[in-house]
Amino acid sequence: MFIFLLLPLRLLPCCCIFLVEHLMKKSVLFVCYGNACRSIMAEALARHHWGEKLEVASAGVSALGYIPEETNNVLEEVGVSTEGLYSKDLSEMDIDGFHLILDLVLYPLEGMIPPTFTGKVIPWHVRDPFMEGLDSFRQTRNDIEWLVTEKLSEWLDGE
């Protein structure tokens, strides 16, 4: 396999190109407190904007266990799919598999991330709209969309 990696992609068989692209694909884990608003929105928006170019997941420090209707509504308003989204706990995730963890709540994650994690943790606070109105959820969605479309590539390129 290592010999293939030295060849230009155009000279590789299709199956090898897929394997090389898969091995080179970056991955991001978005973390917030309940995995019900911010990190769920970030996961959905990143999938929407990045497509197959990026592996994306989300989790909560203490998962709420459900996604508020407002979260789904504000994503669907802008044509972002909510299919397959569910609230999950950080302890359920294989953290070592990610290149980047985006901490959207500024929670001290040190004790929750295994020492074998070799990626980067980026703290970036986003206001929590939980238990607030739709306008608050929309503002959070817009803040996260900016983060996903404007800032995320900087952090991935610096990886």
Backbone torsions as a table, in degrees:
resi	resn	phi	psi	omega
1	MET	NA	-37.8	-177.1
2	PHE	-65.5	-29.2	176.9
3	ILE	-64.8	-42.2	178.6
4	PHE	-59.0	-36.2	-176.6
5	LEU	-67.5	-17.7	178.8
6	LEU	-85.6	-15.4	-179.8
7	LEU	-84.4	150.8	172.7
8	PRO	-61.7	146.0	-177.2
9	LEU	-56.0	-33.1	-176.9
10	ARG	-67.0	-18.8	-179.6
11	LEU	-92.7	-4.9	-177.9
12	LEU	-89.6	146.5	172.5
13	PRO	-61.9	155.4	-176.5
14	CYS	-53.8	-42.6	-177.9
15	CYS	-64.5	-34.5	178.8
16	CYS	-72.2	-36.1	177.4
17	ILE	-61.7	-44.2	178.3
18	PHE	-59.3	-44.6	-179.4
19	LEU	-63.2	-44.6	179.9
20	VAL	-63.3	-46.2	179.5
21	GLU	-62.4	-39.2	179.3
22	HIS	-65.1	-42.0	-179.9
23	LEU	-67.1	-28.0	-177.9
24	MET	-89.0	-11.2	-175.6
25	LYS	-65.9	132.7	178.0
26	LYS	-82.0	161.3	-179.8
27	SER	-139.0	143.2	-177.4
28	VAL	-131.0	136.2	173.0
29	LEU	-115.1	119.8	176.7
30	PHE	-93.6	130.8	-177.4
31	VAL	-125.1	133.2	169.5
32	CYS	-136.5	-166.1	-174.7
33	TYR	-76.0	-54.6	-172.8
34	GLY	-104.8	-3.7	-175.2
35	ASN	48.5	49.8	-179.5
36	ALA	-130.0	-25.0	-177.8
37	CYS	-126.4	-77.9	-170.8
38	ARG	-62.5	-56.9	-175.8
39	SER	-69.4	-32.2	175.5
40	ILE	-64.5	-45.7	177.4
41	MET	-59.9	-43.0	-179.2
42	ALA	-62.6	-42.8	177.7
43	GLU	-59.8	-49.8	-178.1
44	ALA	-64.6	-43.6	-179.2
45	LEU	-67.4	-38.4	178.2
46	ALA	-66.0	-42.0	176.6
47	ARG	-61.8	-41.6	-178.7
48	HIS	-63.4	-46.2	-175.0
49	HIS	-86.0	-31.5	-175.5
50	TRP	-99.3	-21.0	179.7
51	GLY	57.1	-135.9	-176.3
52	GLU	-78.2	-4.2	-177.8
53	LYS	-74.7	-12.2	-173.1
54	LEU	-144.6	133.6	172.2
55	GLU	-83.5	129.7	-173.7
56	VAL	-132.7	140.9	173.7
57	ALA	-151.1	169.8	176.8
58	SER	-143.2	158.6	178.7
59	ALA	-158.9	164.8	178.2
60	GLY	-119.2	147.7	175.5
61	VAL	-59.4	-39.0	175.6
62	SER	-142.1	87.9	-171.4
63	ALA	-56.5	134.2	179.1
64	LEU	-68.8	-32.5	178.0
65	GLY	97.8	-8.1	175.2
66	TYR	-152.2	164.4	178.4
67	ILE	-109.8	122.9	178.5
68	PRO	-59.0	145.9	179.4
69	GLU	-54.3	-36.3	-178.9
70	GLU	-62.5	-36.3	178.4
71	THR	-60.6	-51.7	179.2
72	ASN	-62.4	-41.6	-177.8
73	ASN	-60.3	-46.6	-176.3
74	VAL	-71.9	-25.3	174.6
75	LEU	-73.3	-46.0	-179.2
76	GLU	-65.5	-29.7	176.9
77	GLU	-55.8	-33.3	-177.2
78	VAL	-106.9	18.3	174.3
79	GLY	77.5	22.8	179.9
80	VAL	-97.6	128.0	-178.9
81	SER	-68.4	140.4	175.5
82	THR	-110.1	7.1	-178.7
83	GLU	-61.4	132.9	176.3
84	GLY	82.2	-2.7	179.5
85	LEU	-78.4	137.7	173.6
86	TYR	-154.7	154.5	-178.2
87	SER	-78.0	124.5	-178.7
88	LYS	-136.7	154.3	-176.0
89	ASP	-88.0	147.3	178.4
90	LEU	-56.8	-33.8	-179.2
91	SER	-65.5	-16.7	179.0
92	GLU	-83.3	-10.5	-171.5
93	MET	-94.4	145.5	170.5
94	ASP	-87.7	87.0	-171.7
95	ILE	-64.5	-32.8	-178.2
96	ASP	-58.8	-22.4	-177.1
97	GLY	-78.8	-3.3	-175.7
98	PHE	-101.5	146.6	174.7
99	HIS	-83.2	-33.4	-171.7
100	LEU	-141.2	135.0	171.2
101	ILE	-115.5	123.8	176.4
102	LEU	-101.8	111.4	-179.1
103	ASP	-89.8	99.9	-174.5
104	LEU	-84.3	-1.7	-175.3
105	VAL	-120.3	-6.8	-176.5
106	LEU	59.8	36.9	176.3
107	TYR	-83.0	140.1	178.9
108	PRO	-68.7	102.9	-174.6
109	LEU	-89.8	-4.2	-172.4
110	GLU	-48.9	-48.3	-178.2
111	GLY	-75.5	-8.9	-177.3
112	MET	-101.2	-11.4	-179.9
113	ILE	-104.6	126.9	-178.0
114	PRO	-64.7	150.0	179.6
115	PRO	-63.2	-15.8	179.2
116	THR	-81.0	-7.5	179.4
117	PHE	-67.0	124.2	-176.9
118	THR	-108.8	0.9	-179.6
119	GLY	-81.3	-163.0	-176.5
120	LYS	-116.2	141.9	173.6
121	VAL	-109.4	125.0	179.4
122	ILE	-112.8	115.9	174.3
123	PRO	-82.7	125.8	-179.7
124	TRP	-149.9	99.9	-174.9
125	HIS	-70.5	133.0	172.0
126	VAL	-126.7	132.4	-177.2
127	ARG	-62.0	139.7	-179.1
128	ASP	-86.6	122.1	-179.9
129	PRO	-89.6	-0.6	-174.0
130	PHE	-52.1	134.3	179.2
131	MET	69.0	17.2	176.1
132	GLU	-114.1	-180.0	-176.8
133	GLY	-79.6	174.9	-179.3
134	LEU	-58.4	-35.7	179.6
135	ASP	-62.2	-37.2	177.3
136	SER	-66.6	-41.9	177.1
137	PHE	-63.7	-39.9	178.2
138	ARG	-63.6	-42.1	179.2
139	GLN	-63.2	-43.1	177.8
140	THR	-63.0	-43.3	177.3
141	ARG	-58.2	-45.5	-179.2
142	ASN	-64.5	-40.4	177.4
143	ASP	-62.4	-42.7	-179.0
144	ILE	-71.1	-36.6	178.4
145	GLU	-62.7	-41.2	175.5
146	TRP	-60.4	-44.7	179.7
147	LEU	-58.5	-46.2	-177.1
148	VAL	-69.8	-37.6	-175.7
149	THR	-90.7	-24.9	-174.9
150	GLU	-110.3	-38.2	-173.7
151	LYS	-98.4	-34.1	-172.0
152	LEU	-57.7	-41.2	-179.2
153	SER	-62.4	-34.2	176.5
154	GLU	-59.2	-47.6	-177.2
155	TRP	-69.2	-36.6	179.0
156	LEU	-70.3	-38.1	178.3
157	ASP	-67.5	-30.2	179.1
158	GLY	-80.7	-1.7	-178.0
159	GLU	-71.2	NA	NA
